[in-house]
Amino acid sequence: MEETVEYAQATGLLGSVWLLVAIPLLSAAVLLLLGRRADRWGHWLGVAAIGAAFVLGLSFFFQLRGLENKSVELSLWDFIAVGDLRVDFGLLFDPLAAVFVLLITGVGFLIHLYAVEYMAHDAGRRRFFAYFNLFVAAMLLLVLGNNYVMLYFGWEGVGLASYLLISFWYGRPSAATAGKKAFLMNRVGDTGLAIGIFIMFATLGTTQYDEVFNGVGAMTSTTVLVLGLLLLLGAAGKSGQFPLQAWLPDAMEGPTPVSALIHAATMVTAGVYLIARSNPIFSANSTLQLVVLSVGALTLLMGCIIGAAKDDIKRVLAWSTVSQIGYMFLGVGLGGGAYALAIIHLLAHGFFKANMFLGAGSVMHGMKDQVDIRRFGGLWKHMKITWLTFMMGWLAIIGLPPLSGYFSKEPIIASAFEREDWTAWLYGGAALLGAGLTAFYMTRLFVLTFHGPKRWTEDIEHPHESPMLMTIPLILLAAGSVAAGGLMVLNGGVASWLSPVLGEEAAGEAHGVLSHEVITFLSLLVTVLGAGLAWFLFRAGTATAPQPAGVLVTAARRNLYTDAVNEAVFEKPGIFLTRALVYLDNRGIDGLVNGLAAAVGGGSGRLRRLQTGFVRSYATSILAGALLVMAAFLAVQAGWLA
């Protein structure tokens, strides 16, 4: 018999959990409304807001630890009350939400502090911190909402804030384009999530987490599969997973603190959060889990291969993020105890990837915004703090013990080999190969940046270390890169803490195709081989001009042609369809529209154009609505959503 999901009502200090969202949201509003009057001190208000949210989150965390039922719910008001649809504006603070709150506000505070100095000479610094606070508020609402509508509210808020931050330097065409690309590709995934929420209400009459999870058993297997695939589409869009991964590397056009906060520690992990939160749905259908596994395995290998061919320091880290989140998708796809393993890797990744993104920003700060790693070299002598802290992130991500990546990534590889059929070799092999490739391309990045002969351009005479306000966050994040993984698995650690949400099953109990000792040995072997090969190949530097390359390297430089496929399959047909509709509109529909416009009042000039536009929009809406209703009717009649 399945356990019923229930949440206690928040009381006492936990009744103030809404402040976690309200404080950064209020700060963002103040900074935007006051405008230039807040330029001198606005950045410190932004930092203080996130610091206050972290202190509150920590106090709420300890308060939650003392409760027998470690899940409390706070209903604030009725958000939607239409017919049978009732949606609370409510929050849920449980072990899963708590660890995300600490990650978002803790790492977020360090990144905010770093950004004070990094953006010191930018005229839009106050506006930047307003968007930064807005993003944090939306991300906190996403993880704290007690139903899928609240999650979606935060989901879209994160999308808006990320667009504003990625295209922050909108005067640059590349930044403006990157922001639009991220926004539009995320809309594809968001549409899947929205339709999934509609299906929840159509089949269960609710979107509340507890009621949806308790009702999964009443759904048909087809409905569970369709619902899970739609949620997966949303997760893939937000987390930059195949086939919606193309936006994330281009998003590096935003300021480096944006890359650290959004594309290392928070927004791109929202998809992992969605699947972990929805674990009763995904665990109810083995086919659905297999799809998640496949997406994770394919994406982690794609990220590794492409990352090995990039020369932009931030884009290498971006493809590394795509790959590491692939490991997290692999974990949540495995299910059972691997849900917790994915969250542990997510938390560890937040430390070492934010550390390296900020380290990349420190390198750029000392190298006049140069990003080409082929033109670095020998920087360890001039930027010792950045070098040492980046080294900790590098050793952590490749999984070298006893740093955090070893304790978070290696158990996911072992769990993949614990499957009971031939897929253990497929997914376990992919994860193992990914470990070797990760060691290769991350070592290439580290060596070309900090070691070997200097290859600087003539305008850079004296690279220098960053100011203290930037190096202090680097040191603290480096400490997390070293110790976070080990601390999280100590005596059950995070896995035990998350068991009320993700289940009691522990990873590592099953007998897989290989013993855990053999897997550990193989993982360390491919890691050492990958890192050693990269050190040998790039210790003396590399060519600064593009060189002829083989088929695989050429494909990797072109993102494995995924952008070309998107253009051929989606962009060009879309352009053709738009042009065809414009042609038809000019030839035939205008006559009908103009006639209807005349019938409702005629007129000329601006009034007539407004009437014509209104009638056209209204007619289009009626047609689109009729098609949707017809599709839904056919789906119900066919029994697809029974």
Legacy VTK file of the C-alpha trace (Angstrom):
# vtk DataFile Version 3.0
C-alpha trace
ASCII
DATASET POLYDATA
POINTS 642 float
0.000 0.000 0.000
1.365 3.406 -0.985
2.092 5.889 1.756
-0.235 8.884 1.831
1.424 12.283 1.481
0.373 14.759 4.173
1.702 18.151 5.281
1.308 19.808 8.671
0.363 23.484 8.943
3.261 25.868 9.586
3.242 27.507 13.010
5.593 29.637 15.089
8.768 30.752 13.344
7.997 28.613 10.280
4.841 30.664 9.779
7.158 33.409 8.509
8.626 31.331 5.683
6.978 33.732 3.207
9.663 36.268 4.107
12.159 34.230 2.088
10.385 35.324 -1.083
9.192 38.721 0.139
12.584 40.170 1.176
14.442 39.856 -2.171
11.248 40.755 -4.039
10.836 43.939 -1.988
14.495 44.804 -2.500
14.123 44.393 -6.276
11.033 46.626 -6.250
12.818 49.351 -4.259
15.827 49.317 -6.597
13.667 49.500 -9.709
11.238 52.125 -8.416
13.839 54.461 -6.930
15.894 54.337 -10.085
19.055 56.448 -10.162
18.433 57.730 -6.652
19.568 54.308 -5.410
22.687 54.097 -7.568
25.133 54.846 -4.746
23.889 52.237 -2.296
21.499 49.981 -4.228
24.023 47.179 -4.685
24.479 46.872 -0.926
20.721 46.644 -0.445
20.716 43.776 -2.931
23.497 41.986 -1.046
21.829 42.582 2.339
18.497 41.205 1.087
20.045 37.889 0.063
22.121 37.761 3.252
18.966 38.247 5.329
17.195 35.526 3.330
20.093 33.139 4.005
20.004 33.806 7.755
16.253 33.237 7.770
16.600 30.093 5.661
19.196 28.726 8.078
16.951 29.410 11.084
13.978 27.777 9.322
16.182 24.780 8.499
17.112 24.199 12.137
13.491 24.731 13.138
12.420 22.050 10.644
14.990 19.599 12.002
13.258 19.667 15.351
9.875 18.602 13.944
8.730 15.001 13.845
6.870 15.566 10.595
9.524 17.420 8.593
7.092 19.035 6.157
5.049 22.147 6.883
2.628 23.994 4.637
1.591 27.643 4.754
-1.545 28.766 2.904
-1.566 32.536 2.434
-4.671 33.191 0.313
-6.771 31.785 -2.522
-4.889 32.444 -5.726
-7.452 30.949 -8.114
-11.053 30.072 -7.237
-13.037 29.350 -10.413
-15.656 26.606 -10.484
-14.059 23.417 -9.226
-10.554 24.808 -9.564
-8.997 25.899 -6.288
-5.364 26.963 -6.156
-3.718 28.239 -2.985
-1.050 30.861 -2.926
0.765 28.617 -0.513
4.274 27.528 0.430
5.742 24.168 1.387
8.876 23.965 3.512
10.182 20.416 3.665
13.643 18.760 3.478
13.867 19.135 -0.317
12.801 22.789 -0.289
15.118 23.496 2.658
18.314 22.333 0.932
17.435 24.356 -2.174
16.750 27.446 -0.066
20.172 27.153 1.566
21.870 26.647 -1.805
20.067 29.549 -3.496
20.590 32.037 -0.678
23.991 30.812 0.561
25.820 30.525 -2.737
23.687 33.383 -4.049
24.923 35.676 -1.267
28.573 34.983 -2.155
27.885 35.661 -5.830
26.070 38.907 -4.959
29.059 39.970 -2.855
31.455 39.162 -5.704
29.276 41.136 -8.142
29.634 44.337 -6.088
33.240 44.648 -7.222
32.865 42.899 -10.576
30.163 45.370 -11.678
31.737 48.368 -9.905
32.399 50.307 -13.095
29.137 49.426 -14.824
26.664 52.299 -15.025
23.774 49.870 -14.653
24.978 48.189 -11.456
21.874 49.142 -9.441
19.608 47.779 -12.165
21.725 44.630 -12.294
21.204 43.983 -8.582
17.478 44.622 -8.942
17.297 41.881 -11.592
19.548 39.652 -9.450
17.189 40.006 -6.474
14.170 39.449 -8.692
15.706 36.235 -9.949
16.389 34.952 -6.432
12.818 35.779 -5.335
11.387 33.877 -8.319
13.696 30.899 -7.743
12.692 30.728 -4.079
9.006 30.805 -5.025
9.667 27.983 -7.496
11.119 25.677 -4.842
8.795 26.767 -2.014
5.421 26.620 -3.795
3.041 23.963 -2.448
1.439 23.247 -5.814
2.326 23.127 -9.477
0.731 26.486 -10.252
2.943 28.210 -7.679
5.917 26.325 -9.097
4.930 27.552 -12.560
4.587 31.110 -11.269
8.182 31.000 -10.009
9.237 29.096 -13.140
8.100 31.948 -15.385
9.542 34.565 -13.029
12.916 32.857 -13.309
12.550 32.870 -17.090
11.838 36.605 -17.128
14.710 37.455 -14.771
17.149 35.259 -16.685
16.207 37.035 -19.925
16.853 40.414 -18.294
20.209 39.255 -16.932
21.492 37.379 -19.987
20.708 40.370 -22.200
21.790 42.876 -19.536
24.310 44.412 -21.934
21.592 44.700 -24.552
23.673 47.162 -26.570
25.714 44.180 -27.725
23.892 42.309 -30.497
25.286 38.985 -29.250
23.860 39.574 -25.750
20.458 40.652 -27.050
20.309 37.597 -29.314
21.383 35.250 -26.512
18.650 36.596 -24.227
15.980 36.083 -26.875
17.276 32.602 -27.672
17.136 31.584 -24.007
13.672 33.071 -23.595
12.198 31.409 -26.689
13.734 27.968 -26.158
12.543 27.971 -22.565
9.030 28.788 -23.779
9.007 25.442 -25.584
9.694 23.589 -22.352
7.354 25.835 -20.388
4.508 24.962 -22.749
5.012 21.294 -21.925
4.919 22.047 -18.195
1.761 24.148 -18.585
-0.069 21.409 -20.515
1.027 18.907 -17.868
-0.564 21.089 -15.186
-3.785 21.203 -17.254
-3.776 17.393 -17.394
-3.418 17.214 -13.602
-6.528 19.305 -13.159
-8.439 17.457 -15.914
-7.724 14.033 -14.406
-7.430 14.739 -10.671
-9.167 18.098 -10.235
-6.206 19.578 -8.352
-2.654 20.842 -8.687
-1.690 20.587 -4.985
1.389 18.409 -4.502
-0.080 16.123 -1.853
-3.355 15.593 -3.720
-1.622 14.971 -7.061
0.844 12.471 -5.578
-1.911 10.630 -3.700
-3.908 10.433 -6.924
-1.156 9.016 -9.160
-2.339 5.476 -8.470
-5.754 6.296 -9.931
-4.284 7.411 -13.269
-3.866 5.081 -16.232
-0.323 4.205 -17.234
-0.775 6.188 -20.459
-1.809 9.306 -18.562
1.168 8.977 -16.203
3.498 8.566 -19.181
2.103 11.584 -21.047
2.102 13.708 -17.893
5.676 12.731 -17.062
6.909 13.442 -20.590
5.380 16.909 -20.471
7.029 17.596 -17.113
10.303 16.267 -18.556
9.995 18.674 -21.490
9.714 21.558 -19.039
12.651 20.244 -17.024
14.825 19.804 -20.129
14.160 23.382 -21.221
15.046 24.975 -17.911
18.045 22.709 -17.266
19.530 22.871 -20.757
19.112 19.181 -21.552
18.676 17.539 -24.937
16.938 18.595 -27.148
16.660 22.087 -25.581
20.288 22.595 -24.588
21.356 25.107 -27.244
20.408 28.248 -25.273
22.597 27.634 -22.223
26.107 28.098 -23.731
24.998 31.235 -25.587
23.736 32.639 -22.278
27.386 33.250 -21.340
26.963 36.636 -23.037
25.625 37.958 -19.726
27.930 39.241 -16.942
29.958 36.461 -15.303
28.086 36.607 -11.939
24.945 35.771 -13.934
26.648 32.654 -15.255
27.653 31.667 -11.733
24.234 32.185 -10.156
21.853 31.138 -12.910
23.844 28.624 -14.910
25.719 26.894 -12.105
23.813 26.919 -8.839
20.140 27.727 -9.386
18.046 28.097 -12.541
19.527 25.212 -14.514
18.947 22.907 -11.560
15.219 23.729 -11.551
14.535 20.840 -13.928
16.225 18.405 -11.547
14.131 19.859 -8.723
10.928 19.411 -10.758
11.610 15.721 -11.417
12.728 15.066 -7.841
9.656 16.857 -6.459
7.464 14.841 -8.847
9.133 11.529 -7.954
5.795 9.720 -7.283
4.838 10.420 -10.906
8.163 9.378 -12.445
8.550 6.323 -10.219
5.107 5.065 -11.310
6.170 4.381 -14.908
9.337 2.500 -15.876
9.179 3.731 -19.491
9.154 7.302 -18.238
12.219 6.670 -16.092
13.973 5.119 -19.084
13.341 8.275 -21.121
14.788 10.457 -18.331
17.805 8.146 -18.139
18.355 8.381 -21.879
18.101 12.172 -21.900
20.627 12.408 -19.057
23.112 9.947 -20.584
22.957 11.512 -24.050
23.275 15.057 -22.721
26.190 14.348 -20.400
28.183 12.860 -23.285
27.242 15.691 -25.659
28.347 18.280 -23.108
31.696 16.539 -22.609
32.457 16.174 -26.311
31.513 19.742 -27.223
33.240 21.196 -24.153
36.508 19.553 -25.206
36.516 21.565 -28.469
35.697 25.048 -27.110
38.265 27.786 -26.484
36.095 30.367 -24.676
36.657 29.847 -20.930
33.007 30.529 -20.043
31.618 28.351 -22.827
33.746 25.413 -21.722
32.234 25.822 -18.257
28.764 26.203 -19.793
29.010 22.904 -21.668
30.406 21.403 -18.488
27.208 22.524 -16.740
25.111 20.866 -19.464
27.090 17.668 -18.900
26.970 17.703 -15.094
23.223 18.281 -15.076
23.070 15.268 -17.380
24.523 13.291 -14.468
21.769 14.674 -12.246
19.110 13.626 -14.773
20.736 10.208 -14.842
20.337 10.059 -11.070
16.674 11.063 -10.981
16.020 8.722 -13.908
17.446 5.785 -11.962
14.926 6.466 -9.196
14.942 4.998 -5.702
17.952 6.043 -3.661
19.501 7.698 -6.720
17.027 10.589 -6.374
18.992 11.693 -3.316
22.299 11.108 -5.120
21.203 13.507 -7.850
20.380 16.182 -5.270
23.740 15.645 -3.535
25.533 16.120 -6.849
23.376 19.182 -7.510
24.446 20.757 -4.220
28.130 19.889 -4.683
27.978 21.201 -8.244
26.599 24.487 -6.945
29.832 25.013 -5.008
32.492 23.938 -7.477
30.855 25.294 -10.625
30.051 28.682 -9.045
33.667 28.682 -7.835
34.990 28.132 -11.359
32.629 30.592 -13.038
33.677 33.296 -10.595
37.276 32.188 -11.101
36.794 32.679 -14.835
35.473 36.157 -14.095
38.555 36.840 -11.991
40.782 35.760 -14.885
38.843 38.012 -17.256
39.134 40.871 -14.750
42.925 40.562 -14.785
43.172 39.935 -18.545
41.075 42.838 -19.894
38.037 40.611 -20.538
39.971 38.152 -22.693
38.132 34.786 -22.810
40.230 32.723 -25.234
42.128 30.113 -23.200
44.616 29.731 -26.060
45.803 33.268 -25.218
46.301 32.689 -21.489
49.034 30.557 -19.931
51.317 31.056 -16.948
48.708 32.944 -14.929
49.348 30.953 -11.759
52.323 33.199 -11.031
50.239 36.371 -11.202
46.863 35.245 -9.777
47.708 32.782 -7.032
44.397 32.970 -5.141
42.388 32.549 -8.329
44.691 29.698 -9.380
44.401 27.828 -6.072
40.629 28.246 -5.778
40.068 27.284 -9.427
42.258 24.245 -8.835
39.932 23.103 -6.063
36.965 23.402 -8.410
38.831 21.534 -11.156
39.822 18.647 -8.867
36.286 18.510 -7.474
34.497 18.334 -10.826
36.742 15.593 -12.202
35.928 13.521 -9.126
39.317 13.198 -7.491
39.038 12.024 -3.849
38.599 13.374 -1.266
37.032 16.414 -2.951
33.275 16.859 -3.239
32.781 15.601 -6.802
34.094 12.162 -5.864
31.408 11.715 -3.222
28.594 13.035 -5.417
29.314 11.771 -8.952
30.880 8.361 -8.347
27.773 6.989 -6.527
25.614 7.943 -9.554
27.968 5.969 -11.813
27.754 3.016 -9.426
23.951 3.208 -9.337
23.809 3.153 -13.146
25.702 -0.148 -13.097
23.189 -1.570 -10.608
20.410 -1.921 -13.182
19.356 -5.519 -13.646
19.588 -5.827 -17.443
21.857 -4.888 -20.333
21.045 -1.209 -19.811
23.440 -1.292 -16.862
26.288 -1.456 -19.369
24.711 1.223 -21.569
24.017 3.870 -18.922
26.847 2.879 -16.601
29.244 2.910 -19.544
28.019 6.360 -20.611
28.504 7.714 -17.093
31.972 6.164 -16.868
33.019 7.500 -20.281
31.684 10.911 -19.242
33.949 10.850 -16.185
37.020 10.329 -18.361
35.994 13.009 -20.849
35.231 15.440 -18.004
38.741 14.938 -16.620
40.171 15.552 -20.111
38.438 18.783 -21.067
38.505 20.330 -17.598
42.234 19.605 -17.296
42.710 21.159 -20.738
40.918 24.264 -19.490
42.959 24.453 -16.285
46.336 23.854 -17.934
45.836 26.266 -20.838
44.630 28.981 -18.482
47.124 28.799 -15.643
50.150 26.793 -16.826
52.519 26.545 -19.746
54.141 29.512 -21.510
52.359 32.851 -21.512
50.455 33.528 -24.705
48.999 36.962 -23.931
48.196 39.600 -26.467
50.413 42.704 -26.571
47.892 44.965 -24.819
48.098 42.889 -21.616
51.291 43.763 -19.767
50.698 42.816 -16.155
47.871 40.384 -15.274
46.839 40.955 -11.674
44.883 39.324 -8.888
41.315 40.455 -8.255
40.316 42.675 -5.293
39.462 41.136 -1.933
35.716 41.499 -2.437
36.062 39.047 -5.322
38.626 36.679 -3.832
36.828 36.119 -0.494
33.821 34.459 -2.210
36.279 32.416 -4.274
37.985 31.126 -1.119
34.691 30.220 0.571
33.364 28.460 -2.533
36.677 26.619 -2.897
36.282 25.369 0.675
32.836 24.078 -0.272
34.315 22.443 -3.379
36.706 20.538 -1.151
34.482 19.519 1.741
30.808 19.738 0.747
30.551 16.294 -0.869
32.136 14.410 2.011
30.076 16.261 4.603
26.832 15.572 2.710
27.341 11.787 2.659
28.750 11.497 6.191
26.535 9.190 8.297
23.768 9.205 5.721
23.795 12.993 5.631
21.642 14.551 2.937
20.207 11.223 1.720
18.771 10.556 5.172
17.508 14.127 5.450
15.698 13.852 2.100
14.148 10.437 2.784
10.748 11.855 3.901
10.383 13.368 0.414
12.321 11.003 -1.851
11.850 7.683 -0.042
13.823 5.478 2.294
15.528 3.246 -0.241
19.307 3.524 -0.106
21.538 3.341 -3.147
24.250 0.710 -3.363
22.215 -2.232 -1.958
21.484 -3.876 -5.296
23.928 -6.312 -6.881
24.905 -4.864 -10.230
26.948 -6.162 -13.123
30.112 -4.886 -11.447
31.078 -4.631 -7.795
31.288 -1.218 -6.195
35.035 -1.617 -5.727
35.564 -2.348 -9.428
33.421 0.650 -10.426
35.379 2.934 -8.102
38.649 1.665 -9.552
37.463 2.138 -13.142
36.119 5.604 -12.375
39.419 6.731 -10.864
41.355 5.061 -13.700
39.508 6.880 -16.512
39.741 10.117 -14.539
43.521 9.850 -14.148
43.945 8.800 -17.792
41.787 11.676 -19.068
43.531 14.274 -16.905
46.986 12.876 -17.682
46.360 12.884 -21.425
45.181 16.499 -21.358
48.161 17.590 -19.258
50.550 15.868 -21.687
48.908 17.369 -24.788
48.457 20.951 -23.565
51.242 21.565 -21.041
53.188 23.504 -23.681
50.162 25.493 -24.856
48.206 25.206 -28.097
47.873 26.949 -31.416
46.189 30.343 -31.211
44.795 30.127 -34.740
42.148 27.617 -35.873
43.777 24.459 -37.191
42.486 21.759 -39.539
40.698 19.151 -37.465
39.195 15.717 -37.822
35.522 14.956 -38.296
34.751 14.641 -34.560
36.556 17.845 -33.548
34.893 19.785 -36.363
31.500 18.446 -35.318
32.178 19.339 -31.679
33.203 22.883 -32.630
29.833 23.163 -34.374
27.956 21.845 -31.320
27.492 18.420 -32.970
25.329 20.189 -35.563
22.430 20.493 -33.123
21.976 24.166 -33.998
21.864 23.274 -37.695
19.214 20.630 -36.989
17.114 23.130 -35.023
17.328 25.600 -37.880
16.394 23.007 -40.495
13.583 21.339 -38.546
12.043 24.281 -36.700
13.308 27.696 -37.806
13.096 27.408 -41.590
9.668 25.685 -41.648
8.455 28.329 -39.188
9.677 31.119 -41.440
8.044 29.447 -44.449
4.735 29.024 -42.585
4.789 32.654 -41.421
5.407 33.912 -44.945
2.649 31.644 -46.284
0.178 32.973 -43.705
1.124 36.561 -44.538
0.565 35.805 -48.232
-2.846 34.257 -47.540
-3.722 37.110 -45.219
-2.932 39.678 -47.901
-4.825 37.762 -50.583
-7.945 36.402 -48.947
-8.497 36.920 -45.241
-8.210 40.721 -45.420
-11.412 40.931 -47.458
-13.362 39.044 -44.798
-11.732 40.987 -41.979
-12.378 44.346 -43.614
-15.989 43.417 -44.187
-16.458 42.424 -40.556
-14.714 45.615 -39.437
-17.064 47.697 -41.568
-20.059 45.812 -40.190
-19.117 46.693 -36.598
-18.745 50.400 -37.257
-16.704 51.120 -40.336
-14.639 54.266 -39.977
-11.307 55.044 -41.466
-7.761 55.808 -40.531
-6.501 54.816 -37.095
-9.932 53.728 -35.802
-10.440 51.426 -38.751
-6.958 49.915 -38.326
-7.689 49.257 -34.661
-11.023 47.625 -35.506
-9.428 45.511 -38.203
-6.650 44.375 -35.887
-9.131 43.570 -33.153
-11.358 41.493 -35.435
-8.358 39.671 -36.881
-7.050 38.846 -33.401
-10.508 37.806 -32.218
-11.071 35.580 -35.250
-7.658 33.973 -34.819
-8.344 33.348 -31.118
-11.678 31.678 -31.915
-10.023 29.435 -34.513
-7.151 28.483 -32.182
-9.556 27.814 -29.314
-11.780 25.657 -31.513
-8.794 23.566 -32.598
-7.659 23.061 -28.999
-11.162 22.063 -27.873
-11.441 19.633 -30.785
-8.054 18.094 -29.934
-9.005 17.705 -26.280
-12.368 16.163 -27.224
-10.695 13.621 -29.517
-8.137 12.778 -26.815
-10.878 12.089 -24.271
-12.913 10.055 -26.761
-9.882 7.966 -27.625
-9.290 7.275 -23.943
-5.841 8.805 -23.902
-6.596 10.903 -20.825
-9.068 8.573 -19.151
LINES 1 643
642 0 1 2 3 4 5 6 7 8 9 10 11 12 13 14 15 16 17 18 19 20 21 22 23 24 25 26 27 28 29 30 31 32 33 34 35 36 37 38 39 40 41 42 43 44 45 46 47 48 49 50 51 52 53 54 55 56 57 58 59 60 61 62 63 64 65 66 67 68 69 70 71 72 73 74 75 76 77 78 79 80 81 82 83 84 85 86 87 88 89 90 91 92 93 94 95 96 97 98 99 100 101 102 103 104 105 106 107 108 109 110 111 112 113 114 115 116 117 118 119 120 121 122 123 124 125 126 127 128 129 130 131 132 133 134 135 136 137 138 139 140 141 142 143 144 145 146 147 148 149 150 151 152 153 154 155 156 157 158 159 160 161 162 163 164 165 166 167 168 169 170 171 172 173 174 175 176 177 178 179 180 181 182 183 184 185 186 187 188 189 190 191 192 193 194 195 196 197 198 199 200 201 202 203 204 205 206 207 208 209 210 211 212 213 214 215 216 217 218 219 220 221 222 223 224 225 226 227 228 229 230 231 232 233 234 235 236 237 238 239 240 241 242 243 244 245 246 247 248 249 250 251 252 253 254 255 256 257 258 259 260 261 262 263 264 265 266 267 268 269 270 271 272 273 274 275 276 277 278 279 280 281 282 283 284 285 286 287 288 289 290 291 292 293 294 295 296 297 298 299 300 301 302 303 304 305 306 307 308 309 310 311 312 313 314 315 316 317 318 319 320 321 322 323 324 325 326 327 328 329 330 331 332 333 334 335 336 337 338 339 340 341 342 343 344 345 346 347 348 349 350 351 352 353 354 355 356 357 358 359 360 361 362 363 364 365 366 367 368 369 370 371 372 373 374 375 376 377 378 379 380 381 382 383 384 385 386 387 388 389 390 391 392 393 394 395 396 397 398 399 400 401 402 403 404 405 406 407 408 409 410 411 412 413 414 415 416 417 418 419 420 421 422 423 424 425 426 427 428 429 430 431 432 433 434 435 436 437 438 439 440 441 442 443 444 445 446 447 448 449 450 451 452 453 454 455 456 457 458 459 460 461 462 463 464 465 466 467 468 469 470 471 472 473 474 475 476 477 478 479 480 481 482 483 484 485 486 487 488 489 490 491 492 493 494 495 496 497 498 499 500 501 502 503 504 505 506 507 508 509 510 511 512 513 514 515 516 517 518 519 520 521 522 523 524 525 526 527 528 529 530 531 532 533 534 535 536 537 538 539 540 541 542 543 544 545 546 547 548 549 550 551 552 553 554 555 556 557 558 559 560 561 562 563 564 565 566 567 568 569 570 571 572 573 574 575 576 577 578 579 580 581 582 583 584 585 586 587 588 589 590 591 592 593 594 595 596 597 598 599 600 601 602 603 604 605 606 607 608 609 610 611 612 613 614 615 616 617 618 619 620 621 622 623 624 625 626 627 628 629 630 631 632 633 634 635 636 637 638 639 640 641
